[in-house]
């Protein structure tokens, strides 16, 4: 099998499609272990490492992080479950070059989700990529293109899609039990007032490859912490990064895709730490006889996310003060649902509970579905196209606020805004060389 | 005041030096009565250790039981008069009185005296190069104070044997132990017996290895058992690199020639020149896994503290909040490298954020004490 060395690769980044020649795999035999490389050893990467390595049908063969001081914490997890230690690298291209990697788990910061996934597809790897999917709509389109062109399985980490209780809610709704649903409210009302970003520029810490960390985003002066999370070129923001789950579930529950319009009112109302992306936003998405509303704030007292103990037991959350819920208003009933194991309850027109399901978290089911699809080559529960469409709602929500709370008419065919030309400049970022997402994946 | 000597000598526990408890012999306790205050217990013991000094003193604590060993409690220093509890700078016979037993309910106690060798870190400034909480706590935008008061830190990481003693006192119902601790290569504590009457033993040869698979809470419970605490990140880093003056700012003695050193011994890589200075990943250093504490004592910190760079990463008292994800609130910081860390990740600023309930083969802890 041919492989590129690193210098050759950097020289050819303008045509990253070269990677597609590296590996062409068909469906794997059931008895073969799926060999997994982890890209990103932060909190989520370590969590996923532990979930994957616990499976009998998985071997972790590579660990990758731009911070080379994180290796030990990945190795330690793997060592609990397998004898063979994985290789480690700061440069994920080493991992993509390795024929002993079938699957890449992309648990990087958001600004690396798109290019990391595209390059993995080109290298013949299937991908489990964390949510949110992208920094802008164009990235999402290219991710889908890459998955389809190279016939890769790409699952997005919106795990609640795989939860049995959610499927039961889908069935309940699609059987018409709520009547016609004309309003859906999606909430992300949380109290993150302590999450003040440090704006102080600091020296790049020893061991961090900051060039790769910045990747396609601008190489700004280094700041510790999560300052970059609320900058347009790096992320979809603290709200978008978390509400992705509810937005995606709402699309799943209602079986809707592209809105006709999106209108936001929002801005940075609370924080004064240099963030660009709103900390407060209300968005109306207009569908055919349906208004889907986002109500989001990250400074609100009283509200809490669903406690872990509730997620994994036969309990419902304290709905009134639950941060991350979905409410569906129908002509025959009302349903509220909590993500990640929160369960759901449906009420009739008299206010009686007529149906309900307790929930459970579904990370393991979601991973199992992904690995099943790696073997069968079927589309996974949260295929990249589904993730892309959910992601788009976050982008439109932010974009409306970014250009002065204007109503946007999005054209899904051309990935452009029809009525506000100035908005189109934000549908794609100018990537930083040599980490450009290629026009032709 | 008239004292009546009680003739009964109560059950005692002394500990020979092993597995990092200091050697303590000739423990005795006898009671006298007073006219007004009830019985007083005279406690004495002999603390061994020719290497004890002001800079490397012992920390001694006493635990007692009044129900024939079913439950044990830490003797409160406030009820002790005399030298023999807390920081002890010289070896030899120690004598003290335990007052107030009429009020505290300490009657006819069995006692157990244990000691840990500490290093003194004098008060003063140091250069902290790491970010607070790894730079990850948005609410911590300021660096911690780098002018620290005097404190003490255990010369060695807490050992398996020490932790097993703790379990045998406190873990009859299983708390503080998990089944991974029975892994003979990565820890080595076996649990036997039934719920409510568990006992713990150390796999032969493992006594002197650092305990691992301990959560932050396990570490805290052990330290409360001793009357000690975890170091903060700042304390860990100062102990690692040394203050601007190793004798302390007050004396300005022994200026630190390398206040920004990478490693406890200086700037040489842990394996540079084929000399292995700490236990990091791989077998070249002589250890594929954990090493007995103090194995690399030639390469200790400026204060003579061992294994800060490698062997096990160590829990600290510092934590940071993130409201971003449920269940992720209250990460704790671990510092230092480990037997699975690359050599460059055994430096003064390396660390990681971990769930406080995390039990890991590469994470342990050591004791600290504020003056």
Interface residues (C-beta under 8 A of the other chain):
Chain A: X43 X68 X69 X70 X71 X72 X73 X75 X76 X79 X80 X88 X190 X191 X192 X193 X194 X195 X196 X197 X198 X200 X202 X205 X206 X207 X224 X225 X226 X238 X241 X242 X304 X305 X306 X307 X308
Chain B: X131 X134 X135 X136 X137 X138 X139 X141 X180 X281 X313 X321 X322 X323 X324 X325 X326 X327 X328 X337 X338 X340 X341 X342 X344 X345 X347 X349 X350 X352 X353 X354 X360 X361 X362
